Amino acid sequence: MRKRRSYRLFIRIPFWTIVASLLLVTILKWVPVRYTPLMLVRAVQNRKADDFHTRQRWVSLDEISPEVIKAVIAGEDNRFGEHNGFDWTEMQRMLSDHREKGKRLRGCSTISQQTAKNVFTLGTQTWARKALEAYWTFLIEKIWGKRRIMEVYLNVAETGPGLYGMAAAAENYYGIPAKDLDRKQACAIAACLPSPLTRSPDRPSAYLRKRQSQLYSLIPKLRYPDWVR
């Protein structure tokens, strides 16, 4: 009896958990991601707010301006096309700055990691969530590839209260489809991504304008995957 219980706990359950996760990631390589755990969390947090609505419209990557792709790479993950899901160079730089210059530890999450967190976890600030995030990041890098990761990210990233994805952001802030966003507009949205609930392209602070300008200047200096037009 004890052997059977141990077999189920340490062999059978982990095996089928891995199989299920591989199946889910494979399905989502082709199926649009229209709802995420983060959307559920925000809906629960705002359940008493009558004016809160979840707005997300899935669009293909071809329906999103290339300027948006460049802007989010400039703002969130400069080496997106070069790393394997984890930016070890940036992590080493962050640790070095912390040890040698006393700077605070900061987040170094790549776009791949952020996508894994948004799609497959509840986003809690725990080591268990980080471990799960790393596992899902590995899977989507291997199964989805960079282009699909970017497509999903640009459709599920939180871009404002109740807003998810670039299509919803473009329509809400500028009244245009995502494919018509120019570089300045794309940089404004990208500058808000680290704090989309407190920053807004239509009410830019001095910091936001400065960050937007930084991203605008950085875009021509970076390398991008071949599929970025």
TALINFEN-V62175 format. One record per residue. N is the residue number from 0. SS is DSSP state (2 for helix, 1 for strand, 0 for the rest). OMEGA is omega in degrees with one decimal (999 if undefined). Layout:
<<N,SS,OMEGA> <N,SS,OMEGA>>
This chain:
<<0,0,179.9> <1,2,178.5> <2,2,180.0> <3,2,178.7> <4,2,178.8> <5,2,177.9> <6,2,-179.5> <7,2,-175.7> <8,2,-172.1> <9,2,-178.2> <10,2,-171.8> <11,2,-178.2> <12,2,176.8> <13,2,-179.3> <14,2,-177.4> <15,2,174.5> <16,2,178.3> <17,2,178.7> <18,2,-179.5> <19,2,-179.9> <20,2,177.4> <21,2,178.7> <22,2,-179.7> <23,2,-179.6> <24,2,178.8> <25,2,177.7> <26,2,-176.8> <27,2,171.4> <28,0,-176.0> <29,0,-175.3> <30,0,178.5> <31,0,176.8> <32,0,-174.2> <33,0,179.1> <34,0,-176.9> <35,0,176.1> <36,2,178.9> <37,2,177.8> <38,2,177.7> <39,2,179.6> <40,2,-179.3> <41,2,178.8> <42,2,178.2> <43,2,179.7> <44,2,-176.4> <45,0,-174.8> <46,0,-179.7> <47,0,179.9> <48,0,-176.7> <49,0,-176.3> <50,0,-179.5> <51,0,177.5> <52,0,176.2> <53,0,-179.6> <54,1,176.9> <55,1,176.5> <56,0,-178.1> <57,0,173.8> <58,0,178.3> <59,0,-179.7> <60,2,178.5> <61,2,179.2> <62,2,177.7> <63,0,-178.6> <64,0,175.1> <65,2,178.5> <66,2,177.9> <67,2,178.6> <68,2,-179.9> <69,2,-177.1> <70,2,-179.2> <71,2,174.1> <72,2,178.1> <73,2,-175.1> <74,2,-170.7> <75,2,-168.8> <76,0,-173.9> <77,0,-177.7> <78,0,-176.7> <79,0,-177.1> <80,0,-173.4> <81,0,-175.3> <82,0,-178.0> <83,0,-177.8> <84,0,-179.7> <85,0,-177.7> <86,0,-177.5> <87,2,178.5> <88,2,179.7> <89,2,177.8> <90,2,179.1> <91,2,178.5> <92,2,179.4> <93,2,179.8> <94,2,178.6> <95,2,177.8> <96,2,-179.6> <97,2,-177.5> <98,2,-171.3> <99,2,-176.3> <100,2,178.2> <101,0,-179.6> <102,0,179.4> <103,0,174.2> <104,0,-178.4> <105,0,-180.0> <106,0,177.8> <107,0,-176.8> <108,0,176.3> <109,0,175.5> <110,2,177.2> <111,2,179.3> <112,2,179.0> <113,2,178.0> <114,2,178.0> <115,2,179.3> <116,2,-176.5> <117,2,-172.5> <118,2,-169.9> <119,2,-179.3> <120,0,177.7> <121,0,176.4> <122,0,179.1> <123,0,-179.3> <124,0,-179.8> <125,0,177.3> <126,2,177.7> <127,2,178.0> <128,2,178.3> <129,2,179.0> <130,2,177.0> <131,2,178.9> <132,2,179.1> <133,2,179.4> <134,2,-179.6> <135,2,177.5> <136,2,177.6> <137,2,-177.9> <138,2,-176.8> <139,2,175.3> <140,2,-177.6> <141,2,-172.9> <142,2,-177.4> <143,0,-171.4> <144,0,-172.1> <145,2,-175.7> <146,2,179.5> <147,2,177.3> <148,2,179.4> <149,2,-179.9> <150,2,179.3> <151,2,-179.6> <152,2,-177.1> <153,2,176.9> <154,2,-176.6> <155,2,-178.9> <156,0,178.4> <157,1,-176.4> <158,1,179.1> <159,1,178.2> <160,0,-179.7> <161,0,-178.0> <162,1,178.9> <163,1,177.9> <164,0,-175.4> <165,2,178.1> <166,2,178.8> <167,2,-179.5> <168,2,-179.0> <169,2,-179.2> <170,2,-177.2> <171,2,-173.9> <172,2,-174.3> <173,2,178.7> <174,0,-178.6> <175,0,174.7> <176,0,-176.5> <177,2,-178.3> <178,2,-177.9> <179,2,178.5> <180,0,176.6> <181,0,-174.6> <182,2,-179.0> <183,2,179.2> <184,2,179.5> <185,2,179.7> <186,2,178.0> <187,2,178.4> <188,2,-179.0> <189,2,-179.9> <190,2,-179.6> <191,2,-170.6> <192,2,179.6> <193,2,-178.6> <194,2,-172.9> <195,0,179.8> <196,0,-179.9> <197,0,178.1> <198,0,-178.5> <199,0,179.1> <200,2,-178.6> <201,2,173.8> <202,2,-172.7> <203,0,173.3> <204,0,177.8> <205,2,178.8> <206,2,-177.7> <207,2,177.8> <208,2,178.9> <209,2,179.6> <210,2,177.0> <211,2,178.9> <212,2,178.2> <213,2,-180.0> <214,2,179.2> <215,2,-179.5> <216,2,-176.7> <217,2,-174.0> <218,2,-178.0> <219,0,-175.1> <220,0,-174.7> <221,0,174.4> <222,0,-177.1> <223,0,176.4> <224,0,-176.5> <225,0,-177.3> <226,0,175.1> <227,0,-175.1> <228,0,999>>
